[in-house]
């Protein structure tokens, strides 16, 4: 409990510095300690590397994609959403606070896997748990980012692989030339301080 309250105070104190245009709070922006999965999330949602450093220090890595997914859908800042999460609010209730409908927001339709939490009917009949929302958002993210089917991602998940391992697997399977172009595009975007949150440039606190 003390750790959670400390993180709330830390992120809250940063909110004035984490504006929509700049994350200049004295952090170098080095990717030291950040794993490939977090970098992939930042690349997909087109956010500066320094922002990834800050958000990742606040919440579990597996939930990084949920923060940016909701920021994209609601046009609210990742910092605002992270603060809600650090207050102990569930992802379901955060979605509602953002004016989103969690019954339809997290749907992932699979042609091969029909069990919970996949399928449109499940979200309508059940309040999704945090772990289920994290699962659905990450499956959708990995599928879209790497250009593979959701069924392939789910297959790896049901085989016991974590999101970071799956991300690494797909990255390693890229053709070297494609991977080089991908990294150059990512690095060029970060060096320019581009912000996008999934092509949605504007957002509110």
Secondary structure, 3 states (H helix, E strand, C coil): CHHHHHHHHHHHHHCCCECCCCECCCCCCCCCCCCHHHHHHHHHHCCCHHHHHHHHCCCCHHHHHHHHHHHHHHCECHHHHHHHHHCCCCHHHHHHHCCCCHHHHCCCCCCCCCCCCCCHHHHHHCCCCHHHHHHHHHHHHHHHHHCCCHHHHHHHHHCCCCHHHHHHHHHHCCCHHHHHHHHHHHHHHHHCCCCCCCCCCCCEC
